[in-house]
Amino acid sequence: MEVETEQLRERVAQSLHKVRPYLQLDGGDVELVEVTPDGIVRVKLVGACKDCPMSIMTLRAGIERALMREVSEVRRVEAVIG
């Protein structure tokens, strides 16, 4: 199970790597915090994304949609504050 979770984390990280340039264009970024065995991805929005009023839209319409499209095991993406 641990190996599967690590493989899932690596696939999520690769997918985030593809999204990252779009966030960086606006001075933001995303950090992968955790991927649970049941497909919950926890990320931390940083830079301009951290305090942006559009961050929820970025999370749902951008990051979550991209991850769910590329990594079928992803069920939800949550932002970690702090």
C-alpha positions, -999 to +999 in steps of 0.1 A: +000+000+000+028+024+008+044+019-026+011+026-043+007+058-023+042+069-033+035+061-069+003+081-067+021+110-051+047+110-079+020+110-106+002+139-089+036+158-086+042+153-123+007+166-131+012+197-109+045+203-127+024+209-159+001+233-141+028+252-123+039+275-152+004+290-155+004+299-118+039+313-120+028+337-148+008+355-122+034+353-095+019+323-077+028+287-073+015+255-057+032+231-033+022+194-029+016+187+008+000+153+009-017+126-012-039+103+008-045+066-002-081+075-009-073+101-035-074+134-015-047+158-026-037+186-003-018+215-017-006+248-004-011+279-027+019+303-023+030+336-037+003+357-054-020+327-053-020+326-015-040+357-010-058+360-043-096+363-042-097+339-072-077+312-054-107+289-049-115+291-086-079+284-094-080+254-071-112+239-084-113+249-121-076+248-127-056+225-104-083+200-094-096+196-129-061+191-143-052+165-117-085+146-120-081+145-158-045+131-156-046+110-124-078+090-122-073+081-085-077+118-075-110+124-059-106+159-045-081+187-041-080+207-009-060+238+000-039+238+032-038+271+049-006+282+066 
